[in-house]
Amino acid sequence: MQQNLNQLALRETASILVDGVSVTYHSAGRDDGQHPVLVMVHGSTGSTDSHYGFLFPMLGFRQRVVSVDLAPPPTGALTLAQLVAQVSAVIDVVREQTGGQPVSLMGYSLGAVVAASLAAQQPEAVRQLILVAGWMKTDAHQRLRNGIWRELRQAGLATIRNYMLYCAFSPDFIAARTPQELEGMADKIGLDRFVDLQMALNTEIDITAQVPQIQARTLIVGCTHDQMVPKSHSQQLFGAIDDARYTQIDSGHGVVFERPAELLRHIDAFLQQPDAYPAGSVIPTAKP
């Protein structure tokens, strides 16, 4: 137990240059020789610390985990190909360290889009795939929400942070918070050029032609109260990937904050026994 705690406390941070951009990644845990290294990709507006502050160290108890902090291009618009290249470069480093072994790859929100695109393009590099609150193609509902966000952002209105909270979390989660707690959560939301670029990219996603090419054993996690990426998008991914199984969590889009322990349980169970449920299975969900 003490050895595991010591491993958990040990976090290494490094960076790699990708197309002139410095990409930071973090490592924790150890390679046990039995499980592929887990590479994690955060979502829009996030980072390893903000989106995976709970999951990253906890998963490090079991195996080696590597989490990528996506980075903006120095100029111009942000493309999905740029983000895929950043994650791919980190995976190359990991595979060099493990004798060319494939990895497990997890993405949340926009990170799920990145992970799915990469897994489709590089099947030899990804053995297991976990897609949390992801999507294949931006629809009218998402564009409408994104358009409201853009108008608030351009107008410089402080209420944009409250709007982001409203969209990200389930009604029950918000109702259980005090006004002071909600104000504190809103204050932590960062808004900068990279956020603007990610939000613009979110309106243009279309990987429908790539997703059916995914060969990795896949776990899809949808969120029942997701207003940003409704669970129908996760169900579409489930239908499009041959070797996929699906589960859902009683949460809004911000499942990494609302129900991190439940999400951890699903991720860990899949990584430990990826064949526990055959392709096409709907994994039972916990009772609320």
Secondary structure, DSSP 4 states (H G I P E B T S, - for coil): -HHHHHHHH-EEEEEEEETTEEEEEEEES---SSSPPEEEE--TT--HHHHHTTHHHHHTTTS-EEEEE----SSS---HHHHHHHHHHHHHHHHHHTTT--EEEEEETHHHHHHHHHHHH-GGGEEEEEEES--SB--HHHHHHHHHHHHHHHHT-TTHHHHHHHHHS-HHHHHTS-HHHHHHHHHT---SHHHHHHHHHHTT-B-TTTGGG--SEEEEEEETT-SSS-HHHHHHHHHH-TTEEEEEESS-S-HHHHSHHHHHHHHHHHHH-TTSS-TT-BPPPPP-
